[in-house]
Amino acid sequence: MNEGKILIVGYGNTIRADDGVGPWVASAVASWGSELVETMAVHQLTPELADPIAQARLAIFVDAKPAAEGESVEVVELDPSNAPVPSGHLGDPRAILALARSLFGRSPRGWLVAIPAVDFSIGEGLSSTARFGAAEALRRIAELIDRETSMVSDPSTTGRPA
């Protein structure tokens, strides 16, 4: 992980149908071939992710959310959790942001992109709900990346050097 890149972390179980939409989206973003973006497709959030997250300038987490058909993608800005830093598997990206801050002294801005999912049965492949949500998530992630890169190229928008 190169310092200052945008990190996309797609997480979920790829053999539990729609639960694999996070890794699917991370792989799709990787196919864009952007030098500004690093992607990781992981089964779950673990403490080992704190190091690459601490090195990123922006972290975007992508996960499935149980939902009814017709619900839309949620994009939520994250702050590091104030809860005690856990040591095992982490279910909440705010906890991994807090761990990065605790261990490495910094935590990037973070976003959660939650994709509606309706099928968590054993098997590969995405439902039409998750596929539609994945397409929307990719558009929203591209917007976040564009916003971040335009902020860095224009220091007057951030108050910090580019």
C-alpha positions in Angstrom: 0.0 0.0 0.0 1.5 3.3 -1.0 0.9 6.2 1.4 -1.7 8.6 0.2 -3.7 6.2 -2.0 -7.5 5.7 -1.7 -8.2 2.3 -0.2 -11.3 0.4 -1.1 -12.0 -2.5 1.2 -14.7 -4.8 0.0 -15.6 -7.4 2.7 -18.0 -10.3 2.9 -18.3 -14.1 2.4 -18.2 -14.9 -1.3 -19.9 -18.3 -0.8 -22.9 -16.8 0.9 -24.5 -15.3 -2.2 -25.2 -11.5 -1.8 -22.8 -11.3 1.2 -20.0 -11.4 -1.4 -21.0 -8.1 -3.0 -18.3 -6.2 -1.1 -15.4 -8.2 -2.5 -17.2 -8.2 -5.9 -17.3 -4.4 -5.9 -13.6 -4.2 -4.8 -12.6 -6.4 -7.7 -14.6 -4.3 -10.1 -12.9 -1.1 -8.8 -9.5 -2.8 -9.2 -10.3 -3.4 -12.9 -10.4 0.4 -13.4 -6.6 0.3 -13.2 -6.3 3.6 -11.3 -2.9 4.4 -9.9 -4.6 6.4 -7.2 -6.7 3.5 -5.8 -5.7 0.4 -4.0 -8.3 -2.4 -3.4 -8.6 -5.2 -1.0 -11.3 -8.0 -1.1 -11.4 -9.7 2.3 -13.7 -12.1 4.0 -13.9 -10.0 7.2 -12.3 -7.0 8.8 -9.3 -8.0 10.9 -6.7 -6.1 12.9 -4.1 -6.7 10.2 -6.0 -4.2 8.0 -5.1 -1.3 10.4 -1.7 -0.8 8.8 -2.8 -0.3 5.2 -5.8 1.7 6.4 -3.5 4.0 8.4 -1.4 4.6 5.2 -4.4 5.6 3.1 -5.6 9.1 2.6 -9.2 7.9 2.3 -10.7 4.5 3.2 -13.9 3.3 1.5 -15.5 0.2 3.0 -18.0 -1.8 1.0 -20.3 -4.4 2.5 -23.7 -6.0 2.0 -26.6 -4.9 4.2 -29.7 -7.0 4.7 -32.5 -5.2 3.0 -35.9 -5.5 1.4 -36.0 -5.3 -2.4 -36.1 -1.7 -3.6 -33.9 -0.3 -0.9 -31.0 1.8 -2.1 -27.3 1.9 -1.5 -26.3 3.8 1.6 -23.1 5.9 1.7 -22.2 7.0 5.2 -19.2 9.0 6.4 -17.5 7.3 9.2 -15.6 8.5 12.3 -13.3 6.2 14.2 -15.1 4.5 17.1 -14.6 5.6 20.6 -15.2 2.1 21.9 -12.2 0.2 23.3 -10.0 -1.2 20.6 -10.9 -4.8 19.9 -8.2 -7.5 19.2 -10.1 -10.1 17.1 -12.4 -9.9 14.1 -14.0 -6.5 13.6 -17.5 -6.1 12.4 -17.6 -2.3 12.2 -15.3 -0.3 10.0 -15.3 2.4 12.6 -13.4 0.0 14.9 -10.7 -0.6 12.3 -10.3 3.1 11.8 -9.9 3.5 15.6 -7.4 0.7 15.6 -5.4 2.4 12.9 -5.4 5.6 14.9 -4.4 3.8 18.1 -1.6 1.7 16.5 -0.2 4.1 13.9 -1.2 7.5 15.1 -3.5 8.3 12.2 -6.7 7.3 10.7 -7.9 8.4 7.2 -11.4 9.8 6.5 -13.7 6.8 6.0 -16.9 6.0 4.2 -19.1 3.0 4.3 -20.9 2.0 1.1 -23.7 -0.5 2.2 -25.3 -2.4 -0.7 -28.8 -3.9 -0.3 -28.7 -7.7 -0.2 -31.6 -10.2 0.0 -30.0 -13.6 -0.4 -27.5 -14.9 2.1 -27.9 -18.6 1.3 -24.9 -20.8 0.6 -23.8 -20.4 -3.0 -22.0 -18.0 -5.3 -23.5 -15.3 -7.4 -25.5 -12.2 -6.6 -29.2 -11.6 -6.7 -30.7 -9.0 -9.0 -31.0 -6.7 -6.0 -27.3 -7.0 -5.1 -26.3 -6.6 -8.8 -28.3 -3.5 -9.1 -26.9 -2.2 -5.8 -23.3 -3.0 -6.9 -23.7 -0.9 -10.1 -25.0 2.0 -8.0 -22.2 1.5 -5.5 -19.6 1.7 -8.2 -21.1 5.0 -9.4 -21.0 6.3 -5.8 -17.5 5.1 -5.2 -16.3 6.9 -8.4 -17.9 10.1 -7.1 -16.1 9.8 -3.8 -12.8 9.2 -5.6 -13.4 12.1 -7.9 -14.3 14.4 -5.0 -11.1 13.3 -3.1 -8.8 13.7 -6.1 -10.2 17.1 -7.0 -9.8 18.3 -3.3 -6.2 17.2 -3.4 -5.4 18.9 -6.7 -7.0 22.1 -5.4 -5.5 22.9 -2.0 -7.8 25.9 -1.5 -10.7 23.4 -1.0 -9.1 21.6 1.8 -6.9 24.0 3.6 -4.0 21.6 3.4 -1.1 21.2 1.0 -1.6 19.0 -2.1 
